[in-house]
Amino acid sequence: MRTPRSFTNIVSASRIEGWASPKEDLMTVATGELIRAMNYVDDITATVRRMCLYIPSMNAEERKRLADYLRVAGGAVNAAIADLEKVEK
């Protein structure tokens, strides 16, 4: 009786055909970094949305303290945006 091959035993499924040139390989790394950075932005956005759910239940002092704290983080975000928009010469 013949036993079915396991998917994990299929050699051709895990074999990478061909190699990218060094320049293309660098772009792959950059793309991975970009995706990771964009995922961080998604995480930040989701966190801010969750945080906003609690704002109605905060008193005036808590709102002020959170706004001040968030303002500092906003400065870091604006600095990152400025760095991204710089044109390399």
Secondary structure, DSSP 8 states (H G I E B T S, - for coil): ------GGG-HHHH---S---HHHHHHHHHHHHHHHHHHHHHHHHHHHHHHHHHGGGS-HHHHHHHHHHHHHHHHHHHHHHHHHH----
